[in-house]
């Protein structure tokens, strides 16, 4: 496994890269974003946007041949993976991490 992800190696597994998995996850992300746009309750918007972000980050992982191990921290590991894999989007992914924490409070 890449040393780029050394800090989360215990939270991720290598898997075969499957384009269909990536496309499915991106489709789920788009669906969740559309659902959030049609929602009026703030708590539900937060949850749906979080799911969209999580599906997008999971697609990033899948495209690179990884997935988060199941556990109470798998959402954290998924977003952290994206932060490490896409440093040029650090500010955006930092906001995604803040949303993850807010969603946990909701």
Gaussian input, Z-matrix of N, CA and C with variables (Angstrom, degrees):
# hf/3-21g

backbone

0 1
 N
 C     1     B1
 C     2     B2     1     A1
 N     3     B3     2     A2     1     D1
 C     4     B4     3     A3     2     D2
 C     5     B5     4     A4     3     D3
 N     6     B6     5     A5     4     D4
 C     7     B7     6     A6     5     D5
 C     8     B8     7     A7     6     D6
 N     9     B9     8     A8     7     D7
 C    10    B10     9     A9     8     D8
 C    11    B11    10    A10     9     D9
 N    12    B12    11    A11    10    D10
 C    13    B13    12    A12    11    D11
 C    14    B14    13    A13    12    D12
 N    15    B15    14    A14    13    D13
 C    16    B16    15    A15    14    D14
 C    17    B17    16    A16    15    D15
 N    18    B18    17    A17    16    D16
 C    19    B19    18    A18    17    D17
 C    20    B20    19    A19    18    D18
 N    21    B21    20    A20    19    D19
 C    22    B22    21    A21    20    D20
 C    23    B23    22    A22    21    D21
 N    24    B24    23    A23    22    D22
 C    25    B25    24    A24    23    D23
 C    26    B26    25    A25    24    D24
 N    27    B27    26    A26    25    D25
 C    28    B28    27    A27    26    D26
 C    29    B29    28    A28    27    D27
 N    30    B30    29    A29    28    D28
 C    31    B31    30    A30    29    D29
 C    32    B32    31    A31    30    D30
 N    33    B33    32    A32    31    D31
 C    34    B34    33    A33    32    D32
 C    35    B35    34    A34    33    D33
 N    36    B36    35    A35    34    D34
 C    37    B37    36    A36    35    D35
 C    38    B38    37    A37    36    D36
 N    39    B39    38    A38    37    D37
 C    40    B40    39    A39    38    D38
 C    41    B41    40    A40    39    D39
 N    42    B42    41    A41    40    D40
 C    43    B43    42    A42    41    D41
 C    44    B44    43    A43    42    D42
 N    45    B45    44    A44    43    D43
 C    46    B46    45    A45    44    D44
 C    47    B47    46    A46    45    D45
 N    48    B48    47    A47    46    D46
 C    49    B49    48    A48    47    D47
 C    50    B50    49    A49    48    D48
 N    51    B51    50    A50    49    D49
 C    52    B52    51    A51    50    D50
 C    53    B53    52    A52    51    D51
 N    54    B54    53    A53    52    D52
 C    55    B55    54    A54    53    D53
 C    56    B56    55    A55    54    D54
 N    57    B57    56    A56    55    D55
 C    58    B58    57    A57    56    D56
 C    59    B59    58    A58    57    D57
 N    60    B60    59    A59    58    D58
 C    61    B61    60    A60    59    D59
 C    62    B62    61    A61    60    D60
 N    63    B63    62    A62    61    D61
 C    64    B64    63    A63    62    D62
 C    65    B65    64    A64    63    D63
 N    66    B66    65    A65    64    D64
 C    67    B67    66    A66    65    D65
 C    68    B68    67    A67    66    D66
 N    69    B69    68    A68    67    D67
 C    70    B70    69    A69    68    D68
 C    71    B71    70    A70    69    D69
 N    72    B72    71    A71    70    D70
 C    73    B73    72    A72    71    D71
 C    74    B74    73    A73    72    D72
 N    75    B75    74    A74    73    D73
 C    76    B76    75    A75    74    D74
 C    77    B77    76    A76    75    D75
 N    78    B78    77    A77    76    D76
 C    79    B79    78    A78    77    D77
 C    80    B80    79    A79    78    D78
 N    81    B81    80    A80    79    D79
 C    82    B82    81    A81    80    D80
 C    83    B83    82    A82    81    D81
 N    84    B84    83    A83    82    D82
 C    85    B85    84    A84    83    D83
 C    86    B86    85    A85    84    D84
 N    87    B87    86    A86    85    D85
 C    88    B88    87    A87    86    D86
 C    89    B89    88    A88    87    D87
 N    90    B90    89    A89    88    D88
 C    91    B91    90    A90    89    D89
 C    92    B92    91    A91    90    D90
 N    93    B93    92    A92    91    D91
 C    94    B94    93    A93    92    D92
 C    95    B95    94    A94    93    D93
 N    96    B96    95    A95    94    D94
 C    97    B97    96    A96    95    D95
 C    98    B98    97    A97    96    D96
 N    99    B99    98    A98    97    D97
 C   100   B100    99    A99    98    D98
 C   101   B101   100   A100    99    D99
 N   102   B102   101   A101   100   D100
 C   103   B103   102   A102   101   D101
 C   104   B104   103   A103   102   D102
 N   105   B105   104   A104   103   D103
 C   106   B106   105   A105   104   D104
 C   107   B107   106   A106   105   D105
 N   108   B108   107   A107   106   D106
 C   109   B109   108   A108   107   D107
 C   110   B110   109   A109   108   D108
 N   111   B111   110   A110   109   D109
 C   112   B112   111   A111   110   D110
 C   113   B113   112   A112   111   D111
 N   114   B114   113   A113   112   D112
 C   115   B115   114   A114   113   D113
 C   116   B116   115   A115   114   D114
 N   117   B117   116   A116   115   D115
 C   118   B118   117   A117   116   D116
 C   119   B119   118   A118   117   D117
 N   120   B120   119   A119   118   D118
 C   121   B121   120   A120   119   D119
 C   122   B122   121   A121   120   D120
 N   123   B123   122   A122   121   D121
 C   124   B124   123   A123   122   D122
 C   125   B125   124   A124   123   D123
 N   126   B126   125   A125   124   D124
 C   127   B127   126   A126   125   D125
 C   128   B128   127   A127   126   D126
 N   129   B129   128   A128   127   D127
 C   130   B130   129   A129   128   D128
 C   131   B131   130   A130   129   D129
 N   132   B132   131   A131   130   D130
 C   133   B133   132   A132   131   D131
 C   134   B134   133   A133   132   D132
 N   135   B135   134   A134   133   D133
 C   136   B136   135   A135   134   D134
 C   137   B137   136   A136   135   D135
 N   138   B138   137   A137   136   D136
 C   139   B139   138   A138   137   D137
 C   140   B140   139   A139   138   D138
 N   141   B141   140   A140   139   D139
 C   142   B142   141   A141   140   D140
 C   143   B143   142   A142   141   D141
 N   144   B144   143   A143   142   D142
 C   145   B145   144   A144   143   D143
 C   146   B146   145   A145   144   D144
 N   147   B147   146   A146   145   D145
 C   148   B148   147   A147   146   D146
 C   149   B149   148   A148   147   D147
 N   150   B150   149   A149   148   D148
 C   151   B151   150   A150   149   D149
 C   152   B152   151   A151   150   D150
 N   153   B153   152   A152   151   D151
 C   154   B154   153   A153   152   D152
 C   155   B155   154   A154   153   D153
 N   156   B156   155   A155   154   D154
 C   157   B157   156   A156   155   D155
 C   158   B158   157   A157   156   D156
 N   159   B159   158   A158   157   D157
 C   160   B160   159   A159   158   D158
 C   161   B161   160   A160   159   D159
 N   162   B162   161   A161   160   D160
 C   163   B163   162   A162   161   D161
 C   164   B164   163   A163   162   D162
 N   165   B165   164   A164   163   D163
 C   166   B166   165   A165   164   D164
 C   167   B167   166   A166   165   D165
 N   168   B168   167   A167   166   D166
 C   169   B169   168   A168   167   D167
 C   170   B170   169   A169   168   D168
 N   171   B171   170   A170   169   D169
 C   172   B172   171   A171   170   D170
 C   173   B173   172   A172   171   D171
 N   174   B174   173   A173   172   D172
 C   175   B175   174   A174   173   D173
 C   176   B176   175   A175   174   D174
 N   177   B177   176   A176   175   D175
 C   178   B178   177   A177   176   D176
 C   179   B179   178   A178   177   D177
 N   180   B180   179   A179   178   D178
 C   181   B181   180   A180   179   D179
 C   182   B182   181   A181   180   D180
 N   183   B183   182   A182   181   D181
 C   184   B184   183   A183   182   D182
 C   185   B185   184   A184   183   D183
 N   186   B186   185   A185   184   D184
 C   187   B187   186   A186   185   D185
 C   188   B188   187   A187   186   D186
 N   189   B189   188   A188   187   D187
 C   190   B190   189   A189   188   D188
 C   191   B191   190   A190   189   D189
 N   192   B192   191   A191   190   D190
 C   193   B193   192   A192   191   D191
 C   194   B194   193   A193   192   D192
 N   195   B195   194   A194   193   D193
 C   196   B196   195   A195   194   D194
 C   197   B197   196   A196   195   D195
 N   198   B198   197   A197   196   D196
 C   199   B199   198   A198   197   D197
 C   200   B200   199   A199   198   D198
 N   201   B201   200   A200   199   D199
 C   202   B202   201   A201   200   D200
 C   203   B203   202   A202   201   D201
 N   204   B204   203   A203   202   D202
 C   205   B205   204   A204   203   D203
 C   206   B206   205   A205   204   D204
 N   207   B207   206   A206   205   D205
 C   208   B208   207   A207   206   D206
 C   209   B209   208   A208   207   D207
 N   210   B210   209   A209   208   D208
 C   211   B211   210   A210   209   D209
 C   212   B212   211   A211   210   D210
 N   213   B213   212   A212   211   D211
 C   214   B214   213   A213   212   D212
 C   215   B215   214   A214   213   D213
 N   216   B216   215   A215   214   D214
 C   217   B217   216   A216   215   D215
 C   218   B218   217   A217   216   D216
 N   219   B219   218   A218   217   D217
 C   220   B220   219   A219   218   D218
 C   221   B221   220   A220   219   D219
 N   222   B222   221   A221   220   D220
 C   223   B223   222   A222   221   D221
 C   224   B224   223   A223   222   D222
 N   225   B225   224   A224   223   D223
 C   226   B226   225   A225   224   D224
 C   227   B227   226   A226   225   D225
 N   228   B228   227   A227   226   D226
 C   229   B229   228   A228   227   D227
 C   230   B230   229   A229   228   D228
 N   231   B231   230   A230   229   D229
 C   232   B232   231   A231   230   D230
 C   233   B233   232   A232   231   D231
 N   234   B234   233   A233   232   D232
 C   235   B235   234   A234   233   D233
 C   236   B236   235   A235   234   D234
 N   237   B237   236   A236   235   D235
 C   238   B238   237   A237   236   D236
 C   239   B239   238   A238   237   D237
 N   240   B240   239   A239   238   D238
 C   241   B241   240   A240   239   D239
 C   242   B242   241   A241   240   D240
 N   243   B243   242   A242   241   D241
 C   244   B244   243   A243   242   D242
 C   245   B245   244   A244   243   D243
 N   246   B246   245   A245   244   D244
 C   247   B247   246   A246   245   D245
 C   248   B248   247   A247   246   D246
 N   249   B249   248   A248   247   D247
 C   250   B250   249   A249   248   D248
 C   251   B251   250   A250   249   D249
 N   252   B252   251   A251   250   D250
 C   253   B253   252   A252   251   D251
 C   254   B254   253   A253   252   D252
 N   255   B255   254   A254   253   D253
 C   256   B256   255   A255   254   D254
 C   257   B257   256   A256   255   D255
 N   258   B258   257   A257   256   D256
 C   259   B259   258   A258   257   D257
 C   260   B260   259   A259   258   D258
 N   261   B261   260   A260   259   D259
 C   262   B262   261   A261   260   D260
 C   263   B263   262   A262   261   D261
 N   264   B264   263   A263   262   D262
 C   265   B265   264   A264   263   D263
 C   266   B266   265   A265   264   D264
 N   267   B267   266   A266   265   D265
 C   268   B268   267   A267   266   D266
 C   269   B269   268   A268   267   D267
 N   270   B270   269   A269   268   D268
 C   271   B271   270   A270   269   D269
 C   272   B272   271   A271   270   D270
 N   273   B273   272   A272   271   D271
 C   274   B274   273   A273   272   D272
 C   275   B275   274   A274   273   D273
 N   276   B276   275   A275   274   D274
 C   277   B277   276   A276   275   D275
 C   278   B278   277   A277   276   D276
 N   279   B279   278   A278   277   D277
 C   280   B280   279   A279   278   D278
 C   281   B281   280   A280   279   D279
 N   282   B282   281   A281   280   D280
 C   283   B283   282   A282   281   D281
 C   284   B284   283   A283   282   D282
 N   285   B285   284   A284   283   D283
 C   286   B286   285   A285   284   D284
 C   287   B287   286   A286   285   D285
 N   288   B288   287   A287   286   D286
 C   289   B289   288   A288   287   D287
 C   290   B290   289   A289   288   D288
 N   291   B291   290   A290   289   D289
 C   292   B292   291   A291   290   D290
 C   293   B293   292   A292   291   D291
 N   294   B294   293   A293   292   D292
 C   295   B295   294   A294   293   D293
 C   296   B296   295   A295   294   D294
 N   297   B297   296   A296   295   D295
 C   298   B298   297   A297   296   D296
 C   299   B299   298   A298   297   D297
 N   300   B300   299   A299   298   D298
 C   301   B301   300   A300   299   D299
 C   302   B302   301   A301   300   D300
 N   303   B303   302   A302   301   D301
 C   304   B304   303   A303   302   D302
 C   305   B305   304   A304   303   D303
 N   306   B306   305   A305   304   D304
 C   307   B307   306   A306   305   D305
 C   308   B308   307   A307   306   D306
 N   309   B309   308   A308   307   D307
 C   310   B310   309   A309   308   D308
 C   311   B311   310   A310   309   D309
 N   312   B312   311   A311   310   D310
 C   313   B313   312   A312   311   D311
 C   314   B314   313   A313   312   D312
 N   315   B315   314   A314   313   D313
 C   316   B316   315   A315   314   D314
 C   317   B317   316   A316   315   D315

   B1=1.4534
   B2=1.5248
   B3=1.2769
   B4=1.4504
   B5=1.5254
   B6=1.3402
   B7=1.4643
   B8=1.5272
   B9=1.3270
   B10=1.4621
   B11=1.5264
   B12=1.3149
   B13=1.4668
   B14=1.5329
   B15=1.3327
   B16=1.4656
   B17=1.5266
   B18=1.3251
   B19=1.4671
   B20=1.5270
   B21=1.3476
   B22=1.4688
   B23=1.5403
   B24=1.3300
   B25=1.4735
   B26=1.5273
   B27=1.3185
   B28=1.4649
   B29=1.5306
   B30=1.3286
   B31=1.4640
   B32=1.5288
   B33=1.3490
   B34=1.4613
   B35=1.5189
   B36=1.3179
   B37=1.4614
   B38=1.5143
   B39=1.3326
   B40=1.4575
   B41=1.5215
   B42=1.3289
   B43=1.4630
   B44=1.5245
   B45=1.3303
   B46=1.4635
   B47=1.5367
   B48=1.3153
   B49=1.4607
   B50=1.5234
   B51=1.3278
   B52=1.4671
   B53=1.5233
   B54=1.3068
   B55=1.4677
   B56=1.5244
   B57=1.3288
   B58=1.4653
   B59=1.5269
   B60=1.3313
   B61=1.4693
   B62=1.5232
   B63=1.3237
   B64=1.4586
   B65=1.5331
   B66=1.3209
   B67=1.4657
   B68=1.5242
   B69=1.3356
   B70=1.4613
   B71=1.5261
   B72=1.3157
   B73=1.4651
   B74=1.5232
   B75=1.3202
   B76=1.4617
   B77=1.5284
   B78=1.3286
   B79=1.4645
   B80=1.5211
   B81=1.3467
   B82=1.4614
   B83=1.5266
   B84=1.3319
   B85=1.4560
   B86=1.5313
   B87=1.3117
   B88=1.4599
   B89=1.5364
   B90=1.3119
   B91=1.4695
   B92=1.5298
   B93=1.3228
   B94=1.4632
   B95=1.5255
   B96=1.3321
   B97=1.4728
   B98=1.5173
   B99=1.3226
   B100=1.4679
   B101=1.5228
   B102=1.3275
   B103=1.4666
   B104=1.5341
   B105=1.3320
   B106=1.4634
   B107=1.5224
   B108=1.3295
   B109=1.4638
   B110=1.5233
   B111=1.3203
   B112=1.4591
   B113=1.5271
   B114=1.3077
   B115=1.4651
   B116=1.5239
   B117=1.3167
   B118=1.4600
   B119=1.5246
   B120=1.3188
   B121=1.4659
   B122=1.5362
   B123=1.3230
   B124=1.4652
   B125=1.5242
   B126=1.3306
   B127=1.4599
   B128=1.5304
   B129=1.3257
   B130=1.4686
   B131=1.5155
   B132=1.3194
   B133=1.4731
   B134=1.5254
   B135=1.3141
   B136=1.4707
   B137=1.5216
   B138=1.3103
   B139=1.4677
   B140=1.5266
   B141=1.3244
   B142=1.4644
   B143=1.5283
   B144=1.3102
   B145=1.4597
   B146=1.5242
   B147=1.3249
   B148=1.4680
   B149=1.5228
   B150=1.3188
   B151=1.4741
   B152=1.5227
   B153=1.3289
   B154=1.4604
   B155=1.5296
   B156=1.3172
   B157=1.4693
   B158=1.5200
   B159=1.3086
   B160=1.4609
   B161=1.5282
   B162=1.3255
   B163=1.4665
   B164=1.5201
   B165=1.3207
   B166=1.4612
   B167=1.5206
   B168=1.3148
   B169=1.4703
   B170=1.5260
   B171=1.3174
   B172=1.4679
   B173=1.5247
   B174=1.3361
   B175=1.4661
   B176=1.5287
   B177=1.3280
   B178=1.4675
   B179=1.5255
   B180=1.3277
   B181=1.4659
   B182=1.5232
   B183=1.3122
   B184=1.4646
   B185=1.5229
   B186=1.3177
   B187=1.4622
   B188=1.5254
   B189=1.3351
   B190=1.4604
   B191=1.5269
   B192=1.3436
   B193=1.4580
   B194=1.5087
   B195=1.3271
   B196=1.4638
   B197=1.5253
   B198=1.3155
   B199=1.4620
   B200=1.5252
   B201=1.3175
   B202=1.4630
   B203=1.5255
   B204=1.3248
   B205=1.4562
   B206=1.5220
   B207=1.3053
   B208=1.4598
   B209=1.5232
   B210=1.3002
   B211=1.4511
   B212=1.5158
   B213=1.3005
   B214=1.4572
   B215=1.5293
   B216=1.3250
   B217=1.4539
   B218=1.5208
   B219=1.3461
   B220=1.4699
   B221=1.5272
   B222=1.3306
   B223=1.4663
   B224=1.5302
   B225=1.3232
   B226=1.4646
   B227=1.5263
   B228=1.3374
   B229=1.4688
   B230=1.5242
   B231=1.3187
   B232=1.4601
   B233=1.5250
   B234=1.3151
   B235=1.4642
   B236=1.5246
   B237=1.3251
   B238=1.4717
   B239=1.5215
   B240=1.3305
   B241=1.4610
   B242=1.5235
   B243=1.3191
   B244=1.4664
   B245=1.5265
   B246=1.3265
   B247=1.4626
   B248=1.5265
   B249=1.3272
   B250=1.4609
   B251=1.5287
   B252=1.3287
   B253=1.4624
   B254=1.5254
   B255=1.3296
   B256=1.4643
   B257=1.5288
   B258=1.3321
   B259=1.4667
   B260=1.5315
   B261=1.3274
   B262=1.4658
   B263=1.5310
   B264=1.3244
   B265=1.4685
   B266=1.5321
   B267=1.3227
   B268=1.4594
   B269=1.5239
   B270=1.3203
   B271=1.4801
   B272=1.5206
   B273=1.3124
   B274=1.4586
   B275=1.5234
   B276=1.3221
   B277=1.4647
   B278=1.5202
   B279=1.3246
   B280=1.4691
   B281=1.5300
   B282=1.3253
   B283=1.4673
   B284=1.5271
   B285=1.3381
   B286=1.4648
   B287=1.5280
   B288=1.3188
   B289=1.4685
   B290=1.5288
   B291=1.3232
   B292=1.4747
   B293=1.5305
   B294=1.3153
   B295=1.4576
   B296=1.5230
   B297=1.3510
   B298=1.4731
   B299=1.5236
   B300=1.3278
   B301=1.4620
   B302=1.5104
   B303=1.3142
   B304=1.4774
   B305=1.5190
   B306=1.3260
   B307=1.4788
   B308=1.5309
   B309=1.3362
   B310=1.4675
   B311=1.5240
   B312=1.3223
   B313=1.4521
   B314=1.5267
   B315=1.3245
   B316=1.4718
   B317=1.5084
   A1=109.90
   A2=115.01
   A3=121.84
   A4=111.42
   A5=115.47
   A6=119.79
   A7=110.98
   A8=117.21
   A9=121.08
   A10=110.71
   A11=115.77
   A12=121.31
   A13=112.41
   A14=116.89
   A15=122.14
   A16=113.02
   A17=117.47
   A18=119.87
   A19=113.62
   A20=116.90
   A21=119.28
   A22=112.15
   A23=117.39
   A24=120.13
   A25=113.02
   A26=116.67
   A27=119.27
   A28=112.26
   A29=116.88
   A30=121.31
   A31=113.22
   A32=117.47
   A33=120.59
   A34=110.84
   A35=115.19
   A36=123.10
   A37=109.00
   A38=115.97
   A39=120.10
   A40=108.26
   A41=115.61
   A42=122.55
   A43=107.95
   A44=116.50
   A45=117.98
   A46=110.42
   A47=115.85
   A48=120.70
   A49=108.00
   A50=115.66
   A51=121.47
   A52=108.38
   A53=114.63
   A54=120.19
   A55=111.44
   A56=117.67
   A57=120.44
   A58=111.33
   A59=118.00
   A60=120.84
   A61=110.81
   A62=116.15
   A63=120.82
   A64=109.79
   A65=117.18
   A66=121.21
   A67=111.42
   A68=117.38
   A69=121.32
   A70=110.64
   A71=117.02
   A72=121.34
   A73=111.81
   A74=117.19
   A75=120.15
   A76=110.97
   A77=116.75
   A78=120.74
   A79=111.59
   A80=116.36
   A81=120.40
   A82=110.81
   A83=116.24
   A84=120.53
   A85=110.13
   A86=116.66
   A87=121.49
   A88=110.72
   A89=116.92
   A90=121.51
   A91=110.69
   A92=117.12
   A93=120.87
   A94=112.05
   A95=116.97
   A96=119.86
   A97=110.97
   A98=117.31
   A99=120.51
   A100=110.59
   A101=116.56
   A102=120.15
   A103=110.18
   A104=117.43
   A105=120.75
   A106=111.09
   A107=116.73
   A108=120.06
   A109=112.00
   A110=116.87
   A111=121.28
   A112=113.19
   A113=117.49
   A114=122.79
   A115=109.73
   A116=115.90
   A117=120.69
   A118=113.10
   A119=117.12
   A120=120.72
   A121=109.84
   A122=115.50
   A123=121.78
   A124=112.25
   A125=117.91
   A126=120.52
   A127=111.24
   A128=116.84
   A129=120.51
   A130=111.37
   A131=116.88
   A132=119.88
   A133=109.37
   A134=116.55
   A135=121.06
   A136=110.13
   A137=117.34
   A138=120.70
   A139=111.64
   A140=116.83
   A141=119.85
   A142=111.60
   A143=117.27
   A144=120.10
   A145=109.95
   A146=116.76
   A147=120.05
   A148=110.56
   A149=117.21
   A150=120.16
   A151=111.13
   A152=117.26
   A153=120.81
   A154=110.41
   A155=116.29
   A156=120.70
   A157=110.00
   A158=116.30
   A159=120.33
   A160=111.05
   A161=117.37
   A162=119.87
   A163=111.47
   A164=117.78
   A165=120.48
   A166=112.01
   A167=116.69
   A168=120.75
   A169=111.28
   A170=116.64
   A171=120.15
   A172=110.01
   A173=116.99
   A174=120.72
   A175=110.77
   A176=117.29
   A177=121.09
   A178=109.47
   A179=116.26
   A180=120.27
   A181=110.90
   A182=116.65
   A183=121.49
   A184=111.18
   A185=116.99
   A186=120.94
   A187=111.89
   A188=116.22
   A189=120.45
   A190=112.44
   A191=116.22
   A192=120.06
   A193=115.23
   A194=117.01
   A195=121.34
   A196=110.23
   A197=114.84
   A198=122.05
   A199=107.29
   A200=115.03
   A201=120.18
   A202=109.15
   A203=115.56
   A204=119.56
   A205=107.81
   A206=116.15
   A207=119.31
   A208=109.83
   A209=114.45
   A210=121.13
   A211=108.43
   A212=115.88
   A213=119.65
   A214=111.82
   A215=118.26
   A216=123.06
   A217=112.49
   A218=118.95
   A219=118.22
   A220=112.77
   A221=119.20
   A222=119.91
   A223=109.56
   A224=116.35
   A225=120.41
   A226=110.20
   A227=117.04
   A228=121.29
   A229=111.23
   A230=116.80
   A231=121.12
   A232=111.09
   A233=116.84
   A234=119.92
   A235=110.45
   A236=117.27
   A237=120.03
   A238=110.83
   A239=117.47
   A240=121.22
   A241=109.42
   A242=117.22
   A243=121.08
   A244=110.64
   A245=117.66
   A246=120.50
   A247=110.77
   A248=116.45
   A249=120.79
   A250=111.65
   A251=116.41
   A252=120.94
   A253=112.35
   A254=117.31
   A255=122.14
   A256=110.71
   A257=118.01
   A258=119.51
   A259=113.75
   A260=116.91
   A261=119.45
   A262=112.02
   A263=116.81
   A264=121.94
   A265=111.54
   A266=116.26
   A267=121.70
   A268=112.71
   A269=118.01
   A270=120.31
   A271=111.42
   A272=116.52
   A273=120.72
   A274=110.84
   A275=116.52
   A276=120.12
   A277=111.91
   A278=117.58
   A279=119.84
   A280=109.57
   A281=116.59
   A282=120.41
   A283=110.49
   A284=116.33
   A285=119.72
   A286=110.18
   A287=116.57
   A288=120.45
   A289=110.46
   A290=117.37
   A291=120.21
   A292=109.73
   A293=117.30
   A294=120.84
   A295=110.66
   A296=116.74
   A297=120.29
   A298=109.82
   A299=116.73
   A300=119.92
   A301=111.54
   A302=116.55
   A303=119.88
   A304=110.53
   A305=116.37
   A306=120.80
   A307=109.94
   A308=116.55
   A309=120.34
   A310=110.55
   A311=117.31
   A312=121.62
   A313=111.88
   A314=115.63
   A315=120.40
   A316=108.58
   D1=151.65
   D2=-176.26
   D3=-67.58
   D4=140.69
   D5=176.10
   D6=-70.36
   D7=-15.29
   D8=175.63
   D9=-55.93
   D10=-32.39
   D11=-176.46
   D12=-106.89
   D13=21.28
   D14=-174.35
   D15=-52.67
   D16=-38.49
   D17=-175.53
   D18=-69.39
   D19=-17.42
   D20=-179.02
   D21=-122.16
   D22=16.68
   D23=-177.82
   D24=-57.00
   D25=-31.96
   D26=-179.98
   D27=-76.55
   D28=-6.71
   D29=-177.17
   D30=-112.08
   D31=0.54
   D32=-178.42
   D33=-131.60
   D34=156.03
   D35=175.40
   D36=-124.14
   D37=150.27
   D38=171.38
   D39=-82.14
   D40=141.60
   D41=178.61
   D42=-140.13
   D43=161.01
   D44=175.62
   D45=-65.30
   D46=144.63
   D47=176.14
   D48=-79.70
   D49=124.23
   D50=178.42
   D51=-128.21
   D52=114.73
   D53=-178.94
   D54=-56.55
   D55=-37.22
   D56=-179.21
   D57=-63.82
   D58=-35.08
   D59=176.78
   D60=-65.15
   D61=-43.47
   D62=179.76
   D63=-62.79
   D64=-46.13
   D65=179.64
   D66=-62.73
   D67=-40.27
   D68=178.75
   D69=-63.10
   D70=-43.97
   D71=179.58
   D72=-65.14
   D73=-39.40
   D74=177.36
   D75=-67.11
   D76=-34.88
   D77=175.06
   D78=-64.34
   D79=-41.56
   D80=177.10
   D81=-64.50
   D82=-38.42
   D83=178.10
   D84=-60.54
   D85=-48.07
   D86=179.70
   D87=-60.78
   D88=-43.14
   D89=178.65
   D90=-60.43
   D91=-45.70
   D92=-179.92
   D93=-64.17
   D94=-38.17
   D95=177.57
   D96=-65.16
   D97=-41.74
   D98=177.83
   D99=-64.31
   D100=-40.14
   D101=178.92
   D102=-63.88
   D103=-39.41
   D104=179.29
   D105=-65.01
   D106=-36.39
   D107=179.48
   D108=-65.39
   D109=-27.71
   D110=-178.24
   D111=-94.04
   D112=0.40
   D113=-176.87
   D114=-91.80
   D115=147.81
   D116=178.45
   D117=-108.38
   D118=-28.28
   D119=-177.59
   D120=-80.97
   D121=123.13
   D122=-175.70
   D123=-55.16
   D124=-43.92
   D125=-178.99
   D126=-59.48
   D127=-41.07
   D128=179.93
   D129=-71.17
   D130=-34.33
   D131=176.33
   D132=-61.83
   D133=-45.99
   D134=179.27
   D135=-58.71
   D136=-46.39
   D137=-178.98
   D138=-63.81
   D139=-42.06
   D140=-177.83
   D141=-71.02
   D142=-39.74
   D143=177.28
   D144=-65.72
   D145=-40.43
   D146=176.07
   D147=-58.85
   D148=-45.11
   D149=178.63
   D150=-61.67
   D151=-39.27
   D152=178.04
   D153=-62.34
   D154=-47.13
   D155=178.98
   D156=-61.78
   D157=-44.56
   D158=-179.64
   D159=-60.91
   D160=-42.67
   D161=177.84
   D162=-65.22
   D163=-37.74
   D164=176.08
   D165=-64.50
   D166=-44.10
   D167=178.08
   D168=-66.88
   D169=-36.95
   D170=176.69
   D171=-64.94
   D172=-36.08
   D173=175.89
   D174=-63.91
   D175=-39.29
   D176=176.06
   D177=-60.38
   D178=-45.20
   D179=178.59
   D180=-61.13
   D181=-48.75
   D182=-177.74
   D183=-61.30
   D184=-38.55
   D185=179.96
   D186=-65.49
   D187=-23.54
   D188=179.12
   D189=-102.27
   D190=3.14
   D191=176.05
   D192=85.01
   D193=34.84
   D194=178.67
   D195=-135.20
   D196=163.01
   D197=169.40
   D198=-150.22
   D199=154.96
   D200=178.38
   D201=-78.69
   D202=139.10
   D203=172.23
   D204=-70.50
   D205=148.51
   D206=178.13
   D207=-70.84
   D208=141.38
   D209=179.65
   D210=168.42
   D211=175.69
   D212=-177.29
   D213=-67.99
   D214=-11.12
   D215=-176.56
   D216=-111.92
   D217=11.01
   D218=-173.60
   D219=-66.97
   D220=-28.76
   D221=175.75
   D222=-67.83
   D223=-42.63
   D224=176.71
   D225=-58.88
   D226=-48.64
   D227=-177.07
   D228=-61.73
   D229=-36.65
   D230=-179.28
   D231=-66.44
   D232=-46.64
   D233=178.93
   D234=-69.33
   D235=-39.22
   D236=178.97
   D237=-62.96
   D238=-38.96
   D239=176.80
   D240=-57.38
   D241=-47.66
   D242=-179.65
   D243=-62.22
   D244=-39.37
   D245=177.74
   D246=-60.62
   D247=-41.75
   D248=-179.30
   D249=-73.08
   D250=-37.59
   D251=-177.05
   D252=-76.49
   D253=-27.86
   D254=-174.26
   D255=-126.25
   D256=64.00
   D257=-175.95
   D258=-60.02
   D259=-23.14
   D260=178.89
   D261=-69.91
   D262=-13.10
   D263=178.44
   D264=-111.63
   D265=26.56
   D266=-174.67
   D267=-56.16
   D268=-46.02
   D269=-177.93
   D270=-61.57
   D271=-44.30
   D272=179.36
   D273=-63.94
   D274=-43.57
   D275=-178.54
   D276=-73.22
   D277=-27.01
   D278=172.30
   D279=-63.55
   D280=-39.51
   D281=177.01
   D282=-66.60
   D283=-35.19
   D284=176.65
   D285=-63.61
   D286=-39.12
   D287=177.80
   D288=-65.42
   D289=-39.71
   D290=176.94
   D291=-63.63
   D292=-40.61
   D293=178.15
   D294=-64.55
   D295=-37.99
   D296=177.79
   D297=-59.15
   D298=-44.24
   D299=179.75
   D300=-67.25
   D301=-38.67
   D302=178.59
   D303=-66.02
   D304=-42.57
   D305=178.62
   D306=-60.66
   D307=-36.73
   D308=178.58
   D309=-63.13
   D310=-35.49
   D311=178.22
   D312=-71.08
   D313=-33.59
   D314=-178.99
   D315=-68.93

